[in-house]
Amino acid sequence: MANGSFALIVILLLAVVLRVNAAGAPPKATMPATVAVWTWSGMVDYDDPEIASGHGHAGGPGTYAAYTFTGGGVVIHAVKGLSVTVDHKTHRIGKLRISMDGKEIKTVDLASTDMDPNYQVLSVSNLSNAVHVLQVEPVGGWVVIDSATILNGSDPGRLTFGDGRLVAHFPFDQGTGTMADDASGGGHKALLLGNAYWTPDAKVGAGAMSFAGSGAVETVGATVDTSRSFTVCAWVKLANTNGYNTFVSIDGDAVSGFYLQLRDDHKFSFTMLHSDSLGAGSAPACAESRMMPQPGIWYHLAGVYDAQVGELGLYVNGQLQSTTPFASPWHASGNTAIGRGKFGQPTDFVNGNVDDVRIYAAALPPDSILSLYSANP
């Protein structure tokens, strides 16, 4: 390259097909066979014969990529003004938040009607020739990074996820079969049990899971360590608001490690008990909603445990409802259950629908939770 600079081109493709919002043929996505591919945590593998390397990854809000490199600068190009089609589902383009060395640089809105498949979103050339960490994160929709060029680089760099990875994602879009796929790539397939049924009555995508008061969808083993920071999200629609309904939980020996639920006071709650014992149920830690949900309406719930702060928080439709202290976490190592909780035995079975369940091994920040809601308001 000019001035003897060395550039490593890193292509991050986040879509199977890019469709132009305006009429006309979509642009072709191409990349050299020697390219390094960024794999975002929680992204979905796909194959595309148009791509020389034969594979890429797809994803949206709640995911991020952190690239560690040695160099003096970086130039990033993204796709602007396009929609993203993955697995026959079209997602809207959102914003791209860019951080360098732990400091946010800028947020760029890519949801423009002015199409540009190679839009420059960042150019930095005054970095010290040292180790740096570049992080990119979609906000409020999906993003497509066309390329990141590392200037004056002396090593190929490496991708890391940290603790903020999506460890389980159940979109429930299959519509048939006895197993629900995990779209996170974590391999946590879940078995349909009892009165758990596929339904097209969904909030996100083509399908959801319907429960009739005695069914559940369960993985073999836990999907996240409940003694550390984590976030659990789900879209829920209740048939009625009578009694306890636990939408997502992880089994301990005696009780659940957490309950994302409706309690008997007719409010949503993110609940954790101070120990794996029935006696701990007398004084639960509950972050409750300020509102009382109504039957037949979809709500987005997010429960957050921040181990560093020692606090539980509950979000409804992207808005923080309440927080409560919690300083006695423990590791629930049993099955992850969607549609029930555990208190001595399976309990709190759901009457209603649950869709797009996501579990993260991190305490997601408020703007990321709002993004997850805003992507499907």
C-alpha positions as CSV (number, residue, x, y, z in Angstrom):
1,M,0.0,0.0,0.0
2,A,1.0,3.7,-0.2
3,N,3.8,4.8,2.1
4,G,4.6,1.2,2.9
5,S,1.7,0.8,5.2
6,F,0.4,-2.6,5.8
7,A,-3.4,-3.2,5.7
8,L,-5.3,-6.1,6.9
9,I,-8.7,-6.3,5.4
10,V,-11.2,-7.9,7.7
11,I,-14.6,-8.5,6.2
12,L,-17.6,-8.9,8.5
13,L,-20.7,-10.0,6.6
14,L,-23.9,-10.0,8.6
15,A,-26.4,-11.0,6.0
16,V,-27.3,-13.8,3.7
17,V,-28.7,-11.5,1.1
18,L,-28.7,-7.7,0.9
19,R,-31.8,-6.3,-0.7
20,V,-32.0,-2.8,-2.0
21,N,-34.9,-0.9,-0.4
22,A,-35.5,0.8,-3.7
23,A,-36.3,-1.1,-6.9
24,G,-33.4,-2.7,-8.7
25,A,-31.0,-5.6,-8.4
26,P,-29.1,-6.0,-5.1
27,P,-25.4,-5.3,-5.1
28,K,-23.2,-8.4,-5.1
29,A,-21.2,-9.2,-1.9
30,T,-17.7,-10.3,-2.8
31,M,-14.5,-10.9,-0.8
32,P,-11.1,-12.4,-1.5
33,A,-10.4,-16.0,-0.6
34,T,-7.7,-14.9,1.9
35,V,-9.9,-12.7,3.9
36,A,-10.2,-13.1,7.7
37,V,-13.9,-13.3,8.8
38,W,-15.1,-11.7,12.0
39,T,-17.5,-14.0,13.8
40,W,-19.8,-12.1,16.1
41,S,-21.0,-13.8,19.2
42,G,-24.6,-14.9,18.7
43,M,-24.4,-14.7,14.9
44,V,-25.9,-17.3,12.6
45,D,-23.7,-19.2,10.1
46,Y,-24.8,-19.1,6.5
47,D,-23.6,-20.3,3.1
48,D,-23.6,-18.2,0.0
49,P,-22.1,-19.4,-3.3
50,E,-21.4,-15.7,-4.2
51,I,-18.9,-15.5,-1.4
52,A,-15.4,-16.7,-2.2
53,S,-14.8,-18.1,1.3
54,G,-18.2,-19.8,1.3
55,H,-19.4,-18.6,4.7
56,G,-20.2,-15.6,6.8
57,H,-22.3,-14.7,9.8
58,A,-25.5,-12.8,10.6
59,G,-26.8,-11.0,13.7
60,G,-28.4,-7.9,15.2
61,P,-29.1,-6.0,18.4
62,G,-27.5,-7.4,21.6
63,T,-24.4,-8.7,19.8
64,Y,-21.0,-7.1,19.3
65,A,-17.5,-7.8,18.0
66,A,-14.2,-6.7,19.6
67,Y,-11.1,-6.9,17.4
68,T,-7.7,-6.6,19.0
69,F,-4.9,-5.4,16.7
70,T,-1.6,-3.7,16.6
71,G,-1.5,-0.7,14.3
72,G,-1.6,3.1,13.9
73,G,-5.1,3.5,12.5
74,V,-8.3,2.0,11.2
75,V,-10.9,2.7,8.5
76,I,-14.3,1.2,8.6
77,H,-16.9,1.0,5.8
78,A,-20.5,-0.1,6.3
79,V,-23.6,-0.7,4.2
80,K,-26.1,2.2,4.4
81,G,-29.8,2.3,3.3
82,L,-30.3,-1.5,2.8
83,S,-32.4,-4.1,4.5
84,V,-30.9,-7.4,5.7
85,T,-32.5,-10.7,4.8
86,V,-31.5,-13.8,6.8
87,D,-33.2,-17.2,6.6
88,H,-36.0,-15.7,4.6
89,K,-36.7,-13.0,7.2
90,T,-36.0,-9.3,6.5
91,H,-34.6,-7.1,9.2
92,R,-34.3,-3.3,9.2
93,I,-30.9,-1.6,9.3
94,G,-30.2,0.3,12.6
95,K,-27.3,2.3,14.0
96,L,-23.7,1.3,14.5
97,R,-21.9,2.1,17.7
98,I,-18.1,2.2,17.5
99,S,-15.7,2.2,20.4
100,M,-12.0,2.2,20.6
101,D,-10.0,1.1,23.7
102,G,-13.1,1.2,25.9
103,K,-14.2,4.7,24.8
104,E,-17.2,5.3,22.6
105,I,-16.1,7.2,19.5
106,K,-19.4,7.6,17.7
107,T,-22.8,6.2,16.7
108,V,-23.7,6.3,13.1
109,D,-27.3,5.9,11.8
110,L,-27.3,3.6,8.8
111,A,-31.1,3.5,8.3
112,S,-31.0,6.0,5.5
113,T,-32.9,6.1,2.3
114,D,-29.6,7.1,0.6
115,M,-28.2,3.8,-0.4
116,D,-24.4,3.3,-0.1
117,P,-23.0,-0.2,0.0
118,N,-19.5,1.1,0.9
119,Y,-20.2,4.0,3.3
120,Q,-17.2,5.2,5.4
121,V,-18.3,5.3,9.1
122,L,-14.8,5.8,10.7
123,S,-11.3,6.9,9.7
124,V,-8.7,7.1,12.4
125,S,-5.0,7.5,11.5
126,N,-3.4,9.0,14.6
127,L,-3.3,6.0,16.9
128,S,-0.1,5.1,18.7
129,N,1.4,2.0,17.0
130,A,0.4,-0.2,19.9
131,V,-2.3,-2.7,20.8
132,H,-5.8,-1.4,20.4
133,V,-9.3,-2.9,20.8
134,L,-12.0,-1.9,18.2
135,Q,-15.6,-2.7,19.1
136,V,-18.6,-2.5,16.9
137,E,-22.2,-3.0,18.0
138,P,-25.6,-2.7,16.3
139,V,-28.2,-0.6,18.0
140,G,-31.9,-0.6,17.2
141,G,-31.6,-2.9,14.2
142,W,-29.1,-4.8,12.1
143,V,-25.8,-3.6,10.6
144,V,-23.6,-4.8,7.8
145,I,-19.9,-4.0,8.1
146,D,-18.3,-4.0,4.6
147,S,-14.7,-3.8,5.7
148,A,-12.3,-2.7,8.4
149,T,-8.8,-1.7,7.2
150,I,-6.0,-1.8,9.8
151,L,-3.3,0.8,9.0
152,N,0.4,0.2,9.7
153,G,-0.4,-3.1,11.3
154,S,2.3,-5.5,12.4
155,D,0.1,-8.5,13.3
156,P,-3.0,-10.1,11.9
157,G,-5.1,-9.3,15.0
158,R,-7.6,-11.4,16.7
159,L,-11.3,-11.5,17.6
160,T,-12.5,-11.8,21.1
161,F,-16.0,-11.9,22.7
162,G,-15.4,-11.3,26.4
163,D,-18.3,-12.2,28.7
164,G,-20.9,-10.3,26.6
165,R,-21.9,-13.2,24.4
166,L,-25.3,-14.5,23.5
167,V,-25.2,-18.0,24.9
168,A,-28.7,-19.2,24.0
169,H,-31.4,-17.9,21.6
170,F,-34.7,-19.7,20.9
171,P,-36.6,-17.9,18.1
172,F,-39.2,-20.7,17.8
173,D,-39.6,-20.3,14.1
174,Q,-39.4,-23.9,13.1
175,G,-43.1,-24.6,13.5
176,T,-42.7,-28.4,13.7
177,G,-40.8,-31.1,15.4
178,T,-40.0,-32.0,19.1
179,M,-36.8,-29.9,19.4
180,A,-36.4,-26.1,19.4
181,D,-33.2,-24.9,17.7
182,D,-30.7,-22.6,19.5
183,A,-29.8,-19.9,17.0
184,S,-26.9,-18.6,19.1
185,G,-24.6,-21.3,17.9
186,G,-24.2,-22.6,21.5
187,G,-25.8,-25.9,20.6
188,H,-28.5,-25.8,23.4
189,K,-31.3,-27.6,21.6
190,A,-34.5,-27.7,23.7
191,L,-37.1,-30.5,24.0
192,L,-40.8,-29.7,23.9
193,L,-42.6,-31.4,26.8
194,G,-46.3,-31.7,27.8
195,N,-48.6,-29.0,26.6
196,A,-46.0,-27.0,24.7
197,Y,-47.0,-26.3,21.1
198,W,-45.7,-24.5,18.0
199,T,-47.9,-21.5,17.0
200,P,-47.8,-18.9,14.2
201,D,-49.1,-16.4,16.7
202,A,-45.7,-14.8,17.1
203,K,-44.2,-11.4,17.9
204,V,-40.8,-12.0,16.1
205,G,-40.4,-14.1,13.0
206,A,-42.7,-16.9,11.8
207,G,-43.5,-18.7,15.0
208,A,-43.6,-18.8,18.8
209,M,-44.2,-21.3,21.6
210,S,-47.7,-21.7,23.1
211,F,-48.3,-23.2,26.6
212,A,-51.5,-24.5,28.1
213,G,-50.7,-24.6,31.8
214,S,-48.6,-27.8,32.0
215,G,-45.9,-27.8,29.3
216,A,-42.3,-26.6,29.0
217,V,-39.4,-26.4,26.6
218,E,-36.2,-27.6,28.2
219,T,-32.5,-27.8,27.4
220,V,-30.2,-30.5,28.9
221,G,-28.3,-28.5,31.5
222,A,-27.8,-24.8,32.2
223,T,-27.2,-22.2,29.4
224,V,-25.6,-19.6,31.7
225,D,-23.8,-19.4,35.1
226,T,-26.4,-17.7,37.4
227,S,-23.6,-16.9,40.0
228,R,-22.2,-14.4,37.4
229,S,-23.7,-11.5,35.5
230,F,-26.3,-12.5,33.0
231,T,-29.4,-11.2,31.1
232,V,-32.5,-13.1,30.1
233,C,-35.0,-11.7,27.6
234,A,-38.3,-12.9,26.2
235,W,-41.4,-11.7,24.4
236,V,-44.5,-12.9,26.3
237,K,-48.3,-12.8,25.8
238,L,-50.5,-14.1,28.6
239,A,-53.8,-15.9,28.2
240,N,-54.7,-14.6,31.6
241,T,-53.0,-12.9,34.6
242,N,-54.0,-15.3,37.3
243,G,-51.3,-16.6,39.6
244,Y,-47.6,-17.3,38.9
245,N,-46.4,-17.7,35.3
246,T,-42.6,-18.3,35.0
247,F,-41.5,-17.7,31.4
248,V,-37.8,-18.6,31.7
249,S,-35.8,-20.2,34.5
250,I,-32.9,-22.5,35.2
251,D,-33.3,-25.4,37.6
252,G,-31.3,-25.8,40.8
253,D,-31.6,-28.9,43.1
254,A,-34.5,-27.5,45.0
255,V,-35.5,-24.2,43.3
256,S,-34.8,-22.2,40.2
257,G,-31.7,-20.1,39.9
258,F,-33.9,-17.2,38.6
259,Y,-37.5,-16.7,37.6
260,L,-38.5,-14.3,34.8
261,Q,-42.1,-14.3,35.7
262,L,-45.5,-13.0,36.4
263,R,-46.2,-13.1,40.2
264,D,-49.4,-13.5,42.1
265,D,-49.6,-9.7,42.6
266,H,-50.3,-9.5,38.8
267,K,-46.9,-7.8,38.1
268,F,-43.9,-9.0,36.1
269,S,-40.8,-9.8,38.1
270,F,-37.2,-10.8,37.8
271,T,-36.8,-13.0,40.9
272,M,-33.8,-14.7,42.5
273,L,-33.6,-16.6,45.7
274,H,-30.7,-16.3,48.1
275,S,-29.9,-20.1,48.2
276,D,-30.9,-23.3,46.6
277,S,-33.4,-24.2,49.2
278,L,-37.2,-24.1,49.7
279,G,-36.6,-21.9,52.8
280,A,-35.2,-19.2,50.6
281,G,-38.6,-18.7,49.1
282,S,-39.8,-16.8,52.1
283,A,-37.6,-13.8,51.3
284,P,-37.0,-13.6,47.5
285,A,-35.2,-10.7,45.8
286,C,-37.7,-9.3,43.3
287,A,-37.3,-6.5,40.7
288,E,-41.0,-5.9,39.8
289,S,-42.8,-4.0,37.1
290,R,-44.6,-0.7,37.8
291,M,-47.5,-1.8,35.7
292,M,-49.9,-4.7,35.6
293,P,-50.0,-6.5,32.2
294,Q,-53.1,-7.3,30.3
295,P,-54.0,-10.6,28.6
296,G,-53.6,-10.8,24.9
297,I,-50.8,-8.2,24.6
298,W,-47.2,-8.8,23.8
299,Y,-44.6,-7.5,26.3
300,H,-40.8,-7.6,26.0
301,L,-39.2,-8.6,29.3
302,A,-35.5,-8.4,30.2
303,G,-34.1,-9.5,33.6
304,V,-30.6,-8.4,34.4
305,Y,-28.3,-9.6,37.2
306,D,-25.2,-7.4,37.6
307,A,-22.8,-9.3,39.8
308,Q,-20.4,-6.4,40.0
309,V,-23.0,-4.0,41.3
310,G,-24.9,-6.7,43.3
311,E,-28.3,-5.8,41.8
312,L,-31.3,-7.2,39.9
313,G,-33.2,-5.2,37.3
314,L,-36.3,-5.7,35.3
315,Y,-37.1,-4.0,32.0
316,V,-40.5,-4.0,30.3
317,N,-40.7,-2.9,26.7
318,G,-37.2,-1.5,26.9
319,Q,-37.8,0.6,30.0
320,L,-36.3,0.0,33.4
321,Q,-39.1,-0.8,35.9
322,S,-37.1,-1.3,39.2
323,T,-33.9,-2.7,40.7
324,T,-33.3,-4.5,44.0
325,P,-30.0,-5.5,45.8
326,F,-28.9,-9.1,45.5
327,A,-25.6,-10.1,47.0
328,S,-25.9,-13.9,47.4
329,P,-25.7,-15.5,43.9
330,W,-25.4,-19.2,43.4
331,H,-24.9,-21.5,40.4
332,A,-28.0,-23.3,39.1
333,S,-26.7,-26.2,37.1
334,G,-29.9,-27.9,36.0
335,N,-32.0,-27.6,32.9
336,T,-32.9,-24.3,31.3
337,A,-36.7,-24.2,31.2
338,I,-39.0,-22.1,29.1
339,G,-42.6,-22.1,30.3
340,R,-42.2,-23.1,34.0
341,G,-40.2,-22.6,37.1
342,K,-39.1,-25.0,39.9
343,F,-39.9,-24.9,43.6
344,G,-39.4,-28.4,44.9
345,Q,-41.0,-29.6,41.7
346,P,-41.9,-28.0,38.4
347,T,-44.4,-25.2,39.0
348,D,-45.6,-21.8,37.7
349,F,-46.6,-23.2,34.3
350,V,-47.3,-20.6,31.7
351,N,-50.7,-20.0,30.1
352,G,-49.9,-18.0,27.0
353,N,-47.2,-17.5,24.3
354,V,-43.5,-17.0,24.6
355,D,-41.2,-15.9,21.7
356,D,-37.6,-15.0,21.0
357,V,-36.0,-16.1,24.2
358,R,-32.4,-14.8,24.6
359,I,-29.8,-15.4,27.3
360,Y,-26.6,-13.5,27.6
361,A,-23.6,-14.1,29.8
362,A,-23.4,-10.4,30.7
363,A,-25.4,-7.7,32.3
364,L,-26.6,-5.9,29.1
365,P,-26.6,-2.1,29.4
366,P,-30.0,-0.2,29.1
367,D,-29.5,0.9,25.5
368,S,-28.8,-2.7,24.3
369,I,-32.1,-3.8,26.0
370,L,-33.9,-0.9,24.4
371,S,-32.5,-2.0,21.1
372,L,-33.8,-5.5,21.4
373,Y,-37.3,-4.1,22.1
374,S,-37.1,-1.4,19.4
375,A,-36.2,-4.0,16.7
376,N,-39.7,-5.4,17.1
377,P,-41.9,-2.8,18.9
